[in-house]
Amino acid sequence: DTDSALRIYAALTPAEQQLFDIAFLKELRPQDGARVLDISVSAFTSRVNRLRHRLLSLEQSESTGYGSATMSGDAPL
């Protein structure tokens, strides 16, 4: 639901939020997203992959009711 999605997004670090916006909201191709962030395409795709795993972890925490205490931004990009 929307409230859950907002809590998950808020739990992301600023760098994760920026990557989320570029990769998922703007739906930029890896080449374009890498250019925006001034990183290699390989680094971009690796970071997106880590972000997907982080989002899944946050979603699972959210669904089990553990709340923001377990959503501490512990996964660096």
C-alpha positions in Angstrom: 0.0 0.0 0.0 1.0 3.6 -0.3 1.8 4.2 3.4 4.0 1.2 3.4 5.8 2.3 0.2 6.4 5.7 1.7 7.9 4.3 4.9 10.2 2.0 2.9 11.3 5.0 0.7 11.9 7.1 3.8 14.1 4.3 5.3 16.5 4.5 2.3 19.6 6.6 2.6 19.8 9.7 0.5 22.0 8.0 -2.0 19.6 5.0 -2.2 16.7 7.4 -2.8 18.6 9.2 -5.6 19.3 5.8 -7.2 15.7 4.7 -6.8 14.5 7.9 -8.4 16.9 7.5 -11.4 16.4 3.8 -11.9 12.8 3.3 -11.1 10.9 6.5 -11.2 12.6 8.1 -14.2 13.2 4.6 -15.7 16.5 5.6 -17.2 18.5 3.0 -19.0 21.7 1.8 -17.2 23.8 3.8 -19.6 21.8 7.0 -18.9 21.6 6.4 -15.2 25.3 5.8 -15.0 25.9 9.1 -16.9 23.7 11.0 -14.5 25.6 9.6 -11.5 28.9 9.9 -13.2 29.8 6.3 -12.6 30.4 3.3 -14.8 27.5 1.2 -16.2 28.8 -1.7 -14.2 28.7 0.2 -11.0 25.2 1.5 -11.8 23.8 -2.0 -12.4 25.6 -3.3 -9.2 24.1 -0.5 -7.1 20.6 -1.1 -8.6 20.9 -4.8 -7.8 21.9 -4.1 -4.2 19.0 -1.6 -4.0 16.6 -4.2 -5.2 17.8 -6.5 -2.4 17.5 -3.7 0.2 14.0 -2.9 -1.0 13.0 -6.5 -0.6 14.5 -6.7 2.9 12.7 -3.5 3.9 9.4 -4.8 2.4 9.8 -8.0 4.3 10.5 -6.1 7.5 7.5 -3.9 6.8 5.2 -6.9 6.3 6.3 -8.6 9.5 5.7 -5.4 11.5 9.2 -4.7 12.7 9.0 -1.1 11.6 11.6 1.5 11.2 13.9 0.1 13.9 15.1 -2.5 11.4 15.2 -0.1 8.5 18.3 1.7 9.5 20.1 2.3 6.2 22.7 -0.3 7.0 23.4 -1.2 3.4 25.8 1.2 1.7 25.8 1.8 -2.0 
